[in-house]
């Protein structure tokens, strides 16, 4: 992975809901953060076996998306 690369791990429940996700901003649900990452970096997502997956992104991207979080947890445009 390139310098500054970051792996964000995701874990799903059997019904497909997100139960755990890395780098989640405080006050944001796991599902909402997954939705933001899917919208912003969907092409960087890699599904794994066992109800898991990873996003391959950069620290700069994640920091920008975190600061773009609105009070309701939705991504800012």
C-alpha positions in Angstrom: 0.0 0.0 0.0 1.2 3.5 -0.8 2.7 5.7 1.9 -0.1 7.2 4.1 -2.4 4.3 3.3 -5.1 3.3 5.8 -7.2 0.2 6.1 -10.6 0.7 7.7 -12.0 -2.6 8.9 -15.8 -3.3 8.8 -17.7 -6.1 10.5 -21.3 -7.1 9.6 -24.0 -9.0 11.4 -25.7 -11.9 9.7 -28.5 -9.6 8.6 -26.1 -7.2 6.8 -26.1 -4.4 9.4 -22.7 -2.9 10.2 -21.7 -3.8 13.8 -18.1 -2.5 13.9 -16.1 -0.1 11.7 -12.8 1.6 12.2 -12.0 5.4 12.3 -15.6 6.2 13.2 -16.2 9.8 14.3 -17.6 10.2 17.8 -21.4 10.4 17.8 -21.7 8.7 14.4 -23.3 5.3 14.2 -21.4 2.5 12.6 -24.0 2.2 9.8 -23.9 5.9 9.0 -20.1 5.9 8.8 -20.2 2.9 6.5 -22.7 4.8 4.3 -20.4 7.8 4.1 -17.4 5.7 3.2 -19.4 3.7 0.7 -20.5 7.0 -1.0 -17.0 8.6 -0.9 -14.8 5.6 -1.4 -17.0 2.7 -2.7 -14.4 1.7 -5.3 -11.8 1.3 -2.5 -13.9 -1.3 -0.7 -12.9 -4.9 -0.6 -15.3 -7.6 0.8 -13.8 -10.3 2.8 -15.1 -13.6 4.1 -16.8 -14.0 7.4 -19.0 -10.9 7.3 -16.0 -8.5 7.0 -14.6 -6.0 4.6 -12.0 -3.2 4.3 -11.8 0.2 2.8 -8.3 1.2 1.4 -8.0 4.9 1.7 -5.6 7.6 2.8 -5.4 9.3 6.2 -6.0 12.7 4.4 -9.2 11.4 2.9 -10.5 10.1 6.2 -9.7 13.3 8.0 -11.5 15.3 5.4 -14.6 13.1 5.5 -14.6 13.2 9.3 -14.6 17.0 9.3 -17.4 16.9 6.7 -19.7 15.2 9.1 -22.8 17.2 9.9 -24.5 17.2 13.3 -26.9 14.5 12.2 -24.1 12.3 11.0 -24.9 12.7 7.3 -22.1 13.5 4.9 -21.7 17.2 3.9 -22.0 18.0 0.2 
